[in-house]
Every structure is written in structure tokens, then in C-alpha cells.
């Protein structure tokens, strides 16, 4: 799943170096806190979205993922909620524009997920003209740089999507207002059927909110690693029987308070460092206390960058399996070589509030190994349905039930004296939620099963209390007998679900805090075939020498059908490699890797060097998604995989077995096929944000004849983009040294792919039109 927030401010591209997701941090700051809180509104009704207020009025609203338009409405002008100005004129203070998208993507092998995103209160066209000037002939399709023609055609009616496709980062409009408050109302939800299909899929049941998680049998693993450590475990200052102080510096000894206690440890990597957080469940009843609000760093510097060397040292029988143990806590490969006799995996974990670290062997079956794919309860995830929803008899949120549900025993209650004439249950709950950051953080993990406020079939149930004798409108019957009907009429002007038959009729959905959903799934990094296909440029640029031995850049085209077919061939093999070697840890790493790998495979069409059998170094020509060349490099890879036979017995697997072809590429990516002491991880280069600079590329030929080595038309000059940071990764792939300065093969073709991957996978709006051309 490739996903991003509905705003992509420039400030989110860079930030605190310790921040693992600067874009999400920037957009989360757009939540005002004082209104539009998930999942409860100021009047104690369900509010299953969030309000977002960007820093600038012209910050575009963008699609969060590739999807299909379900329904939309584009309004010429705002409407009034009934309020009047000083002259008695109704104030036009509410925007009715919206877009509803349906997204279908993958989070793992055979793990297809379907969800919806809703963008409400989009700015009317009249006001939009002051902030956005559309081109004279707007494009028919959406794009990251401009609104499509269909988003500029006003009409009060709800319109069906009719199969319109939208891609992640494409502009959907500008954010408007509701009842005079400027904001975007934003939701993410799943239908009951789609929720069951993913969370309860046979063989992949997700332990969402489970307070006693068991070891998953599914290999659906992504994001951060989590370990559930029982109270019987002792934390050691050094691993039992190990004298390797280089990999195991002295730590501290310790125990949990009692044998019923549990320690929950989160482990993740960021820019090469291994970082941890821990929660203590003292009595083993699921009531956890976060011990380390600030992540604790492993005492071994550059732990991830040196993971290969550690695996080679500690797991001589099969370093490849050991590499997975160190990263995942378990082996995800189909046919592991390591056994319980030789897979001991000692890692440092913090076990008290001071951040003291001790060693524990996580290979033991008593330690439960999880990942973000399991939605661990101690990170905040909780299912809210009929059985535990904090509602009173009228279907309104109860202050006391909510406080109990979030496990809050210490936060300020903001009690209001019952004798206060201004006292109301609405105020009590509002003050509690809006003035407690920790409470709102807790609410963001709620996954709520309820009805949509945008379906008019729910109006009577949702708003019935307002018309009761002691309700807001019931109290005003004598002075305003039509108040309730006018209010419902206003609400209906915003609603639309009755125009979407598949979602209408009072159905319940599963709602997520939309930004929490996005932040969580951004850790996934698993690409479906369509996402991978978009990383293959529509316009390719080759690099060769003409008959005069001058460098020339022939161009060509790869149509969508061919790109998709190739991606379908490689995706299921490539994704596990990206996960294993930490490449899918970030969109930047994936972009750097694919910029090289797609070019080396001739755009995912080959896994061997062209003409390799006729080279002077045959049969040790280049094989794999990133080509291993020469016998010593094959031998190193065999040793890493635990293959004891001569390299000649397995070298062809790098060409014919796509699992091996991809894994060998990952091996090269984190080693440059160097000796263990000199191994270099190209993730180091890929962790640096790339600067794109304008360049002019000359001698470009649109009609090159490879047989005569000549251009059949006059060569052209085109605008191009270069990146010093990406060049370092390309040099590392090409020469084994990111700082080499000599000639190298295919930098321009690699950069061309890199730009497409960067446009597809990252939050960066690449100012290079060709980078977005590969679409269905």
C-alpha cells in the first residue's frame, strides 16, 4: 500500500532528523483539537472524521491513494446554515462540495484491502477562483499539478464517479468551510464486508485490540517489530555463552516486577539506528504503562547499516536466515535453514522507566513476535462496537464511559459543578476531550463500528434527541416550531449516501481516525502490481554509443499494458526482498533501489546481462535484479545463503528463479558484494533526501537505429533533472563505491526511472511531467 495524507505541505518534506515520518507530523499539526475531533463531536454524537486546517488557504486537497471516484459534488457557491448577519441576511457559510474515493490495494501476498476516503466541505468554485487559476483547457484527468475538467463543472446534484480514476497526490480541490469554520472534513472507512475480508481473512486473522496476542502463523509482516516478553524472563548484562563484546556491549541485569508481568517492546530502524520503546503490563491484565516516551537507542551505532556483518558473525550456518531473525524476530523465508539449535537471537531491550537495557533471546517460543500488521493493542488500537461503545441510552457519548474506555485515571476531568446554570453534559465531554492531548491520542486508535452521518436514513436516529421535549429544538417549539425541520433540511444538503446505492440504507461501517490509519499503513510499503508498473517510465531513455563512438540517448515507450504485465511478473517476488532488506522501510529507499533495479533489468524484462554468454568473463556474467558479476561475488552470496556447494551449482538460479534474482539484488544493495569488514549498505545513500536540479540533456534521439548505430532524425535537446544523491547510489551499484568518480553505465536511464519512482512512491511533487505519464 502506497498512501499519503490529504495535504502535502512543503514543510513536511523535511523536518526533525529523528522524526520517522515528517510529512505525517506536519499534517497532524493541522488538527485544531478545539473542533472536529475523532470520533466524538462537541454535541456528543459520533464524528467519524477529523477537521484539518492547513497553514495556507491554497494548500490543495489531494487523493491519499490510487482509487476510483465513487461520487462527488462540485458547488458553484456556498449555502447558509440559517444564521443571519447584522442586516438579517442569511450567511453563506457552508461548502457542500465533496469527493468520495474507493481504494483497492495490497498489504502483502494475497492480502488485498479495500477502503474509502472522503473529502468534505471542498471550496466552492466562486471562492476558488481567487486562489486557483485553472488552465484555459483543463485536462480531463486529475493530476498533482492541476484540477481536472470534471472538478471544475458546478452542479448541486451528487454525481456518480462512472469509473473515473484518481491517483495518489492528485488534486481534488481546495478546502472550504462548514458553518463558518474553515477546514477540510476528512474520513477513512471500510464497509463491513471489506473489513471482514481483510481483518478476518482465513490464515491472516488480525489480532486488533487483542490483549493476549498469540504468535501469528501468517507471514504478513510489515512496519515495526514488537515483542511480548513474559515476566519469567531475566534481562542479562551479556548474552549467555557469548564473548563478542563488539556486537554485545555490556548492559544491565534486571527482572520484571513479578511473573505475571509482561513487557511489550517496539523495535524499529531509522537512518541506520536501532530504536526501541517499551510498555510495562505489571499485572498481566492488559493495563499498560509506557516506560519510554522517548525512543531508546541501541548502544551499537549504525546497527541496521551493519546488520549484514552481524548476521555473518552470529549465524554462520545461514546468515540470510539470521538477517531475518535480527530484523523481524522470526524467519519469514519459506524454507529456513536455521533450527532451534542455532537461531538464538539476543537483542537489547529497555525494561524500566530509566531506559536501562538488558539482553533477551527473542527466538524463544515464550516471546511472542508481532509487527504493525497485527495492530498491537498496547500501541493504542481498539475495536469499538455495540458491546463497548461509550454511549448512553440516546446514542450519545457518555463522559464516564468514555473516560473508562480510554483507561484514563489521571487526566484532568474538567468537571463542571452540577449547580452551574451553564452546566451541560455536552460541555463536560467537550472540555475533557479538547483539553487533553493524551485523551485525543487514545481516541485516535479507536476503530469504530457505526453509521455514517452522511446517510439521511440515519437522521431520525442520530438527531432524535434534539426534537424531544427537553431537546434543543423541543424546548423551542413555541417560538420556533419549524426549527428541527429546517435543521434536517440543512443537513440533507450536505448528505449524499442515498445517491450511492452500495453504501446507502443505514448501513454500518468501520471508521478509523484517518491520519492514524494513514500513518500506520505508510509503514507497510508493499506495492501492488499497478503501483510497481507506474515506476516504469512511459518514456524511457537509453544510453549508448553511436557509430562515431559519441554518447547518444535513444528514447522509446513502454505502454501501460506492457508495464503492468512486467510488474505482475515481478511484484510478488520483489516485495519480500524490499521488506527483508529494509528497503520498503521508506519510499525514498524504494525509489533509489527501483531507479537502479528497473534499469538493470531492462525495465523488468530480464534478469541477466544482455549478451552475457558471449562476454570474456562468461559464465560469470551479470545475473539478478541487480546483477551479480564475477565468481567471487557469486561465492559471497552463496555463503550468505548458507549454500555449501560451489557457486557454479547455483549461479543460474539468479537468472531463472525470481525469488533468488530479487534476493541477490537485496544482498548486493546492503553489501556492494564486499568482504564483510568492508561491506557497504546503499541504504546509507538512500536515506538522504534528494535534491533535484535542472539539467539539459543533449543528443537525444527519438528514432534511433540500433543496427546502424545512427539517429534517423536530428538529435534533440530536452529538459531533464539530475540528483547528486541518487548518482551516489547508482555509482555504488555500478562500481561498488558511492564516491567513485570515473565513467559509469547508464546514469541517465537510471535517473529517468528514479524520477518516475520518486513521483509514484514519495510525497515529493516532481516537476517533471514524464515522471507521471505511466498510468492506466
LUMSENU-737452 format. One line per field, with one value per residue (C-alpha): x, y, z; residue number from 1. Coordinates in steps of 0.1 Angstrom, whole numbers. Layout:
REM LUMSENU-737452
X = c(X, ...)
Y = c(Y, ...)
Z = c(Z, ...)
num = c(NUM, ...)
This chain:
REM LUMSENU-737452
X = c(0, 13, -6, -1, -21, -47, -23, 14, 28, 64, 73, 65, 93, 120, 119, 135, 161, 148, 113, 104, 76, 79, 50, 26, 39, 33, -2, -12, -4, -33, -58, -71, -82, -109, -134, -138, -122, -125, -147, -169, -184, -190, -226, -216, -226, -204, -180, -161, -137, -112, -111, -78, -68, -36, -14, -24, -57, -44, -29, -45, -66, -51, -61, -44, -40, -48, -85, -118, -143, -175, -194, -187, -203, -188, -207, -206, -215, -217, -251, -263, -269, -296, -275, -280, -258, -265, -287, -308, -294, -285, -248, -235, -211, -211, -195, -213, -186, -171, -153, -156, -130, -127, -92, -82, -46, -24, -6, 11, 10, -27, -37, -59, -76, -104, -112, -128, -116, -140, -131, -159, -165, -145, -144, -170, -158, -166, -142, -118, -111, -94, -69, -65, -64, -73, -57, -78, -83, -83, -71, -98, -78, -67, -30, -8, -5, -40, -77, -94, -122, -148, -138, -145, -181, -205, -238, -258, -266, -245, -227, -216, -179, -186, -152, -131, -96, -76, -40, -23, -13, -38, -55, -92, -99, -93, -105, -136, -158, -188, -209, -183, -154, -127, -115, -115, -136, -118, -127, -114, -137, -143, -176, -184, -177, -143, -134, -141, -123, -90, -91, -106, -91, -85, -49, -43, -67, -55, -55, -68, -73, -65, -50, -34, -19, -6, 22, 8, 12, 7, 38, 21, 47, 54, 63, 78, 86, 70, 80, 58, 82, 68, 77, 97, 124, 156, 173, 210, 240, 256, 242, 247, 278, 287, 320, 316, 317, 319, 283, 272, 284, 278, 243, 223, 206, 170, 136, 100, 80, 65, 60, 25, 41, 46, 70, 59, 89, 87, 118, 124, 152, 157, 186, 206, 200, 180, 155, 131, 101, 87, 54, 50, 19, 27, -1, -6, -41, -36, -33, 0, 22, 46, 81, 100, 81, 112, 127, 158, 187, 206, 242, 256, 259, 246, 230, 209, 236, 259, 232, 248, 281, 263, 244, 276, 293, 264, 248, 275, 251, 229, 235, 205, 181, 200, 195, 157, 159, 176, 152, 119, 124, 115, 123, 98, 116, 97, 124, 146, 180, 185, 169, 161, 196, 213, 189, 194, 188, 200, 188, 189, 156, 147, 130, 124, 115, 151, 157, 181, 187, 193, 196, 169, 168, 137, 140, 123, 87, 77, 84, 56, 68, 44, 45, 23, 4, -10, -23, -9, -33, -6, 1, -34, -56, -90, -123, -154, -187, -221, -205, -182, -192, -193, -228, -259, -295, -299, -268, -247, -212, -211, -183, -178, -179, -155, -131, -132, -126, -95, -81, -77, -73, -51, -61, -78, -115, -126, -156, -183, -204, -239, -253, -238, -266, -243, -236, -242, -231, -220, -197, -183, -173, -161, -138, -124, -116, -105, -82, -65, -39, -34, -72, -73, -42, -60, -91, -71, -66, -104, -117, -154, -184, -212, -234, -224, -236, -238, -266, -301, -315, -298, -312, -341, -319, -289, -308, -340, -330, -329, -367, -376, -394, -361, -341, -327, -355, -381, -376, -381, -414, -434, -411, -396, -419, -401, -366, -359, -372, -350, -320, -326, -331, -297, -281, -296, -280, -246, -255, -251, -250, -286, -272, -246, -268, -240, -234, -269, -298, -284, -255, -228, -191, -158, -142, -106, -90, -79, -45, -38, -48, -25, 5, 1, -2, 26, 49, 37, 55, 41, 35, 7, 14, -2, 19, 51, 41, 38, 75, 84, 86, 63, 90, 123, 158, 185, 223, 247, 274, 267, 288, 311, 315, 297, 273, 237, 204, 177, 142, 113, 80, 66, 28, 7, -3, 34, 45, 16, 24, 60, 51, 27, 56, 80, 58, 53, 90, 103, 82, 97, 132, 122, 109, 138, 165, 147, 142, 104, 111, 108, 95, 129, 148, 124, 128, 166, 165, 140, 158, 187, 169, 143, 170, 193, 165, 158, 126, 117, 121, 153, 174, 207, 232, 225, 249, 263, 271, 295, 314, 350, 340, 313, 298, 301, 282, 257, 226, 198, 176, 208, 234, 260, 291, 323, 327, 339, 306, 285, 306, 299, 262, 262, 280, 254, 226, 242, 248, 278, 281, 303, 289, 286, 258, 235, 246, 218, 192, 199, 186, 157, 143, 128, 129, 166, 171, 154, 171, 205, 198, 189, 221, 241, 222, 233, 269, 281, 294, 323, 342, 324, 347, 343, 306, 286, 248, 234, 206, 230, 228, 190, 184, 195, 167, 175, 179, 167, 185, 175, 197, 197, 202, 216, 219, 186, 173, 136, 143, 175, 186, 205, 216, 233, 240, 226, 198, 173, 163, 181, 190, 172, 178, 154, 149, 159, 165, 196, 203, 238, 223, 209, 241, 259, 236, 240, 277, 276, 256, 277, 312, 307, 318, 293, 322, 337, 344, 351, 328, 297, 270, 235, 233, 207, 184, 187, 178, 149, 135, 143, 122, 92, 97, 101, 69, 50, 62, 72, 54, 75, 58, 83, 85, 90, 58, 72, 75, 37, 30, 28, -9, -37)
Y = c(0, 34, 61, 97, 124, 146, 176, 175, 208, 216, 218, 180, 171, 179, 182, 168, 142, 120, 120, 88, 105, 142, 146, 129, 151, 182, 173, 161, 196, 207, 191, 220, 200, 225, 212, 183, 157, 119, 101, 124, 158, 187, 176, 141, 125, 103, 123, 97, 121, 148, 185, 197, 233, 238, 269, 283, 287, 275, 242, 216, 187, 156, 119, 98, 67, 55, 49, 52, 80, 68, 100, 138, 172, 205, 236, 270, 288, 280, 276, 290, 271, 295, 321, 357, 387, 421, 430, 399, 383, 346, 340, 317, 298, 262, 243, 212, 200, 166, 137, 100, 76, 38, 23, -13, -22, -48, -50, -84, -115, -123, -95, -72, -44, -21, 12, 46, 81, 111, 147, 170, 208, 214, 251, 264, 275, 311, 314, 291, 315, 338, 311, 289, 298, 268, 264, 275, 239, 219, 183, 155, 135, 145, 153, 165, 200, 209, 202, 180, 194, 174, 191, 225, 217, 230, 213, 209, 173, 144, 129, 93, 86, 64, 47, 79, 70, 92, 87, 94, 131, 142, 175, 172, 208, 233, 232, 252, 257, 244, 267, 294, 273, 269, 232, 200, 172, 140, 104, 69, 39, 3, -15, -44, -68, -53, -51, -88, -97, -81, -83, -118, -133, -171, -176, -139, -130, -97, -95, -60, -49, -84, -80, -115, -118, -151, -159, -153, -181, -156, -143, -110, -88, -51, -19, -21, -52, -59, -84, -96, -108, -127, -120, -152, -138, -124, -95, -101, -78, -100, -130, -164, -181, -151, -132, -110, -75, -58, -68, -71, -42, -47, -37, -42, -71, -70, -86, -75, -69, -104, -135, -122, -91, -86, -63, -50, -38, -19, -21, -1, 12, 48, 61, 30, 32, 7, 24, 10, 18, -3, -7, -25, -45, -51, -75, -91, -77, -55, -23, -9, 20, 35, 33, 51, 81, 90, 61, 45, 39, 6, 11, -4, 25, 20, -12, -16, -5, -32, -59, -80, -81, -90, -118, -132, -133, -147, -171, -190, -218, -194, -156, -149, -165, -147, -114, -120, -130, -98, -77, -95, -116, -147, -162, -153, -173, -203, -229, -218, -234, -224, -246, -240, -253, -224, -195, -178, -141, -119, -83, -54, -41, -14, -28, 0, 37, 48, 32, 6, -21, -58, -87, -112, -142, -135, -168, -185, -196, -178, -145, -135, -118, -92, -64, -35, -59, -73, -39, -44, -33, -17, 8, 21, 1, -8, -20, -1, -17, -23, -42, -15, 18, 46, 56, 64, 54, 82, 71, 100, 97, 92, 111, 85, 55, 73, 80, 44, 32, 53, 40, 75, 76, 107, 133, 164, 158, 194, 187, 214, 219, 204, 236, 258, 270, 267, 231, 205, 170, 183, 208, 183, 158, 186, 201, 166, 157, 190, 199, 165, 157, 122, 115, 126, 104, 75, 81, 80, 43, 36, 16, 24, 4, 28, 45, 75, 110, 115, 90, 106, 72, 77, 112, 103, 80, 104, 136, 123, 137, 173, 172, 156, 179, 186, 187, 218, 222, 206, 234, 260, 246, 276, 302, 282, 253, 245, 247, 209, 205, 234, 219, 185, 203, 219, 186, 169, 194, 181, 144, 121, 84, 79, 86, 58, 26, 3, 23, 36, 24, 30, 6, 5, 10, 6, 40, 48, 80, 89, 102, 73, 49, 66, 69, 32, 19, 41, 16, -12, -4, -34, -24, -40, -46, -13, 7, -10, -6, 32, 32, 20, 52, 55, 74, 55, 70, 46, 54, 40, 50, 58, 47, 77, 65, 95, 91, 92, 89, 69, 72, 47, 40, 13, 13, 6, -29, -40, -22, -38, -73, -70, -57, -86, -109, -94, -79, -110, -118, -83, -72, -97, -85, -49, -59, -81, -56, -26, -10, -7, 10, 43, 55, 71, 38, 22, 50, 47, 9, 8, 36, 11, -22, -14, -1, -31, -55, -36, -23, -56, -77, -96, -110, -115, -93, -88, -109, -123, -157, -141, -119, -126, -133, -159, -179, -154, -127, -105, -121, -110, -79, -60, -80, -100, -104, -125, -157, -142, -123, -154, -172, -145, -147, -184, -182, -157, -180, -210, -228, -250, -262, -245, -213, -230, -252, -223, -193, -199, -196, -159, -158, -183, -181, -147, -152, -157, -130, -104, -116, -115, -79, -71, -88, -66, -35, -39, -52, -40, -76, -65, -86, -85, -59, -36, -42, -10, -6, 16, 24, 50, 69, 62, 78, 112, 134, 140, 175, 177, 202, 213, 200, 200, 166, 168, 143, 127, 106, 97, 75, 56, 26, 2, -18, 11, 29, 61, 85, 86, 122, 152, 147, 169, 186, 181, 194, 169, 166, 154, 143, 141, 119, 94, 94, 81, 52, 44, 46, 22, -3, 2, 2, -8, 27, 56, 81, 68, 95, 75, 68, 46, 29, 42, 71, 90, 59, 51, 87, 87, 56, 72, 103, 80, 60, 92, 106, 74, 65, 96, 127, 149, 166, 160, 189, 165, 157, 125, 111, 108, 95, 58, 53, 31)
Z = c(0, -11, 9, 20, 38, 21, 22, 12, 25, 16, 53, 56, 32, 57, 95, 126, 117, 144, 130, 112, 92, 89, 65, 88, 117, 96, 87, 121, 133, 111, 135, 156, 186, 195, 169, 146, 169, 161, 169, 190, 182, 206, 210, 220, 186, 165, 145, 124, 107, 116, 107, 92, 89, 68, 71, 38, 20, -13, 0, -23, -11, -26, -31, -4, -26, -61, -64, -82, -78, -62, -61, -60, -59, -72, -59, -75, -43, -5, 13, 46, 78, 87, 106, 97, 97, 113, 84, 87, 56, 57, 58, 31, 53, 43, 14, 1, -23, -17, -33, -22, -34, -32, -30, -36, -29, -13, 20, 15, -6, -11, 12, -8, 12, 2, 19, 12, 17, 19, 14, 26, 25, -6, -16, -40, -75, -69, -40, -56, -84, -60, -50, -81, -118, -140, -174, -205, -214, -182, -185, -185, -159, -124, -118, -89, -105, -116, -113, -139, -160, -141, -109, -124, -135, -109, -101, -68, -76, -64, -95, -98, -105, -135, -133, -131, -119, -95, -85, -52, -48, -75, -67, -57, -49, -21, 15, 24, 54, 73, 94, 92, 103, 76, 74, 55, 70, 62, 67, 61, 65, 54, 47, 70, 41, 33, 70, 75, 43, 55, 93, 94, 63, 68, 77, 83, 112, 127, 165, 165, 201, 215, 250, 250, 215, 204, 179, 144, 118, 90, 73, 68, 85, 80, 98, 133, 152, 186, 213, 241, 269, 299, 335, 338, 315, 331, 313, 311, 310, 283, 263, 278, 264, 242, 245, 214, 230, 197, 189, 225, 247, 284, 295, 327, 345, 357, 361, 357, 389, 391, 370, 359, 344, 307, 288, 254, 233, 200, 177, 146, 125, 114, 93, 103, 141, 161, 183, 210, 231, 260, 279, 312, 320, 357, 364, 330, 327, 296, 315, 302, 312, 286, 302, 275, 260, 241, 220, 234, 210, 209, 221, 189, 164, 128, 138, 107, 83, 98, 100, 73, 92, 124, 107, 91, 125, 146, 122, 102, 92, 73, 77, 54, 80, 108, 90, 91, 128, 136, 116, 121, 152, 131, 98, 70, 43, 31, 37, 66, 72, 108, 135, 172, 179, 161, 158, 192, 187, 216, 214, 237, 251, 276, 307, 331, 331, 332, 298, 313, 287, 290, 267, 259, 235, 213, 195, 225, 219, 251, 234, 210, 179, 163, 137, 127, 106, 139, 151, 187, 214, 235, 207, 211, 187, 200, 184, 193, 186, 202, 231, 243, 226, 253, 245, 267, 260, 234, 214, 227, 241, 279, 297, 323, 299, 275, 303, 314, 279, 273, 305, 319, 357, 359, 333, 345, 344, 338, 360, 359, 391, 386, 402, 375, 353, 323, 331, 303, 296, 262, 278, 302, 275, 252, 278, 286, 250, 237, 266, 270, 243, 258, 255, 219, 212, 228, 207, 175, 180, 181, 152, 154, 140, 134, 108, 86, 93, 56, 51, 55, 65, 99, 106, 128, 150, 150, 159, 176, 210, 196, 190, 223, 248, 267, 235, 218, 193, 216, 241, 213, 198, 209, 194, 165, 156, 123, 137, 137, 101, 89, 106, 90, 57, 60, 70, 39, 17, 28, 27, -3, 8, -5, -40, -36, -36, -25, 7, 14, 36, 71, 68, 94, 85, 103, 107, 115, 127, 91, 99, 123, 95, 70, 94, 103, 67, 55, 73, 50, 18, -1, -37, -58, -95, -106, -82, -94, -130, -125, -115, -150, -172, -201, -219, -215, -222, -232, -233, -259, -284, -320, -349, -342, -306, -293, -264, -275, -257, -277, -265, -266, -250, -228, -229, -198, -207, -211, -179, -159, -173, -163, -129, -124, -131, -106, -78, -56, -57, -53, -24, 1, -8, -3, 32, 41, 34, 49, 15, 19, 52, 33, 0, -6, -2, -26, -52, -50, -53, -82, -101, -103, -104, -131, -154, -147, -156, -189, -173, -156, -187, -180, -151, -169, -187, -224, -244, -211, -225, -251, -226, -218, -182, -190, -174, -145, -163, -145, -131, -108, -105, -96, -114, -95, -118, -114, -95, -61, -58, -65, -39, -13, -20, -16, 18, 29, 19, 36, 4, 8, -28, -54, -69, -103, -90, -81, -103, -128, -101, -101, -136, -136, -101, -95, -57, -59, -85, -62, -30, -46, -55, -19, -8, -32, -20, 16, 9, -25, -26, -5, 21, 54, 70, 40, 32, 23, 26, -2, 22, 36, 3, 0, 35, 22, 8, -29, -43, -79, -102, -136, -165, -202, -219, -254, -283, -276, -304, -309, -339, -332, -354, -332, -362, -380, -347, -361, -355, -383, -374, -360, -323, -298, -265, -237, -201, -175, -138, -120, -84, -69, -41, -65, -85, -54, -52, -89, -86, -56, -77, -108, -92, -55, -44, -40, -42, -74, -100, -132, -160, -151, -171, -176, -152, -173, -178, -141, -132, -156, -137, -104, -112, -120, -88, -68, -83, -76, -42, -23, -11, -34, -63, -90, -115, -145, -165, -179, -144, -141, -176, -168, -159, -168)
num = c(1, 2, 3, 4, 5, 6, 7, 8, 9, 10, 11, 12, 13, 14, 15, 16, 17, 18, 19, 20, 21, 22, 23, 24, 25, 26, 27, 28, 29, 30, 31, 32, 33, 34, 35, 36, 37, 38, 39, 40, 41, 42, 43, 44, 45, 46, 47, 48, 49, 50, 51, 52, 53, 54, 55, 56, 57, 58, 59, 60, 61, 62, 63, 64, 65, 66, 67, 68, 69, 70, 71, 72, 73, 74, 75, 76, 77, 78, 79, 80, 81, 82, 83, 84, 85, 86, 87, 88, 89, 90, 91, 92, 93, 94, 95, 96, 97, 98, 99, 100, 101, 102, 103, 104, 105, 106, 107, 108, 109, 110, 111, 112, 113, 114, 115, 116, 117, 118, 119, 120, 121, 122, 123, 124, 125, 126, 127, 128, 129, 130, 131, 132, 133, 134, 135, 136, 137, 138, 139, 140, 141, 142, 143, 144, 145, 146, 147, 148, 149, 150, 151, 152, 153, 154, 155, 156, 157, 158, 159, 160, 161, 162, 163, 164, 165, 166, 167, 168, 169, 170, 171, 172, 173, 174, 175, 176, 177, 178, 179, 180, 181, 182, 183, 184, 185, 186, 187, 188, 189, 190, 191, 192, 193, 194, 195, 196, 197, 198, 199, 200, 201, 202, 203, 204, 205, 206, 207, 208, 209, 210, 211, 212, 213, 214, 215, 216, 217, 218, 219, 220, 221, 222, 223, 224, 225, 226, 227, 228, 229, 230, 231, 232, 233, 234, 235, 236, 237, 238, 239, 240, 241, 242, 243, 244, 245, 246, 247, 248, 249, 250, 251, 252, 253, 254, 255, 256, 257, 258, 259, 260, 261, 262, 263, 264, 265, 266, 267, 268, 269, 270, 271, 272, 273, 274, 275, 276, 277, 278, 279, 280, 281, 282, 283, 284, 285, 286, 287, 288, 289, 290, 291, 292, 293, 294, 295, 296, 297, 298, 299, 300, 301, 302, 303, 304, 305, 306, 307, 308, 309, 310, 311, 312, 313, 314, 315, 316, 317, 318, 319, 320, 321, 322, 323, 324, 325, 326, 327, 328, 329, 330, 331, 332, 333, 334, 335, 336, 337, 338, 339, 340, 341, 342, 343, 344, 345, 346, 347, 348, 349, 350, 351, 352, 353, 354, 355, 356, 357, 358, 359, 360, 361, 362, 363, 364, 365, 366, 367, 368, 369, 370, 371, 372, 373, 374, 375, 376, 377, 378, 379, 380, 381, 382, 383, 384, 385, 386, 387, 388, 389, 390, 391, 392, 393, 394, 395, 396, 397, 398, 399, 400, 401, 402, 403, 404, 405, 406, 407, 408, 409, 410, 411, 412, 413, 414, 415, 416, 417, 418, 419, 420, 421, 422, 423, 424, 425, 426, 427, 428, 429, 430, 431, 432, 433, 434, 435, 436, 437, 438, 439, 440, 441, 442, 443, 444, 445, 446, 447, 448, 449, 450, 451, 452, 453, 454, 455, 456, 457, 458, 459, 460, 461, 462, 463, 464, 465, 466, 467, 468, 469, 470, 471, 472, 473, 474, 475, 476, 477, 478, 479, 480, 481, 482, 483, 484, 485, 486, 487, 488, 489, 490, 491, 492, 493, 494, 495, 496, 497, 498, 499, 500, 501, 502, 503, 504, 505, 506, 507, 508, 509, 510, 511, 512, 513, 514, 515, 516, 517, 518, 519, 520, 521, 522, 523, 524, 525, 526, 527, 528, 529, 530, 531, 532, 533, 534, 535, 536, 537, 538, 539, 540, 541, 542, 543, 544, 545, 546, 547, 548, 549, 550, 551, 552, 553, 554, 555, 556, 557, 558, 559, 560, 561, 562, 563, 564, 565, 566, 567, 568, 569, 570, 571, 572, 573, 574, 575, 576, 577, 578, 579, 580, 581, 582, 583, 584, 585, 586, 587, 588, 589, 590, 591, 592, 593, 594, 595, 596, 597, 598, 599, 600, 601, 602, 603, 604, 605, 606, 607, 608, 609, 610, 611, 612, 613, 614, 615, 616, 617, 618, 619, 620, 621, 622, 623, 624, 625, 626, 627, 628, 629, 630, 631, 632, 633, 634, 635, 636, 637, 638, 639, 640, 641, 642, 643, 644, 645, 646, 647, 648, 649, 650, 651, 652, 653, 654, 655, 656, 657, 658, 659, 660, 661, 662, 663, 664, 665, 666, 667, 668, 669, 670, 671, 672, 673, 674, 675, 676, 677, 678, 679, 680, 681, 682, 683, 684, 685, 686, 687, 688, 689, 690, 691, 692, 693, 694, 695, 696, 697, 698, 699, 700, 701, 702, 703, 704, 705, 706, 707, 708, 709, 710, 711, 712, 713, 714, 715, 716, 717, 718, 719, 720, 721, 722, 723, 724, 725, 726, 727, 728, 729, 730, 731, 732, 733, 734, 735, 736, 737, 738, 739, 740, 741, 742, 743, 744, 745, 746, 747, 748, 749, 750, 751, 752, 753, 754, 755, 756, 757, 758, 759, 760, 761, 762, 763, 764, 765, 766, 767, 768, 769, 770, 771, 772, 773, 774, 775, 776)
